[in-house]
Amino acid sequence: MEDWELKAREQIRHLAARYNAFGDSGRFENVMALFAEDAVVEVVGHQTYRGHAQLRLTTFLYIGAQHINTTAVHSRRIDG
């Protein structure tokens, strides 16, 4: 494994940890800051959300004041 790949894996682990910590503690604006403005999130079997405005409406990020973190299979794809 090359050095760049180790660094990328560590950054992805750190990102996932922040996402969970922010969501679990109700800091949803911090959660949103982790996503690019033009982010695309596909919830398999549900629908695809594009951009911050649609992401804010999703039930997977906001359910009242409680964050629900499903530990189902996640696929992280970074285009660029």
C-alpha positions in Angstrom: 0.0 0.0 0.0 1.4 3.4 -0.9 1.7 6.3 1.4 -1.0 8.4 -0.3 -3.5 5.5 0.2 -2.8 5.2 3.9 -3.3 9.0 4.3 -6.6 8.8 2.3 -7.9 5.9 4.4 -7.1 7.8 7.6 -8.8 10.9 6.4 -11.9 8.9 5.5 -12.0 7.3 8.9 -11.7 10.7 10.6 -14.5 12.1 8.4 -16.8 9.2 9.3 -16.0 9.7 13.0 -16.8 13.4 12.9 -20.1 12.7 11.0 -21.2 10.3 13.7 -20.0 12.5 16.6 -21.8 15.6 15.2 -25.0 13.7 14.4 -25.1 11.9 17.7 -24.7 15.2 19.6 -27.3 17.1 17.5 -24.8 19.4 15.8 -26.5 19.2 12.4 -24.9 22.3 11.0 -21.6 20.7 11.7 -22.8 17.6 9.9 -23.8 19.7 6.9 -20.4 21.4 6.8 -18.9 17.9 6.1 -20.7 17.8 2.7 -19.8 19.7 -0.4 -22.4 22.3 -1.5 -23.1 20.0 -4.6 -23.0 16.8 -2.6 -25.1 13.9 -3.9 -26.4 11.3 -1.4 -28.2 8.3 -2.6 -30.3 6.4 0.0 -30.8 3.0 -1.6 -34.4 2.1 -1.9 -35.5 5.7 -1.2 -34.2 8.6 -3.3 -31.2 10.7 -4.2 -30.6 14.1 -2.5 -28.6 16.8 -4.3 -27.0 19.8 -2.5 -27.4 21.2 1.0 -31.0 22.3 0.6 -32.2 18.7 -0.1 -29.9 17.1 2.4 -31.4 19.3 5.2 -34.8 17.8 4.4 -33.7 14.2 4.6 -34.9 12.1 7.5 -31.5 10.3 7.6 -29.9 13.5 8.9 -32.8 15.1 10.8 -35.5 13.3 12.8 -36.8 15.9 15.2 -33.8 16.7 17.4 -32.5 13.2 17.4 -29.9 11.8 15.0 -30.4 8.2 14.0 -27.2 6.6 12.9 -27.7 3.5 11.0 -24.7 1.3 10.9 -25.8 -0.4 7.7 -23.4 -0.9 4.8 -22.1 2.5 3.6 -20.4 3.0 0.3 -18.1 6.0 0.1 -17.3 7.1 -3.4 -15.2 10.2 -3.9 -15.3 11.6 -7.4 -12.7 14.0 -8.5 
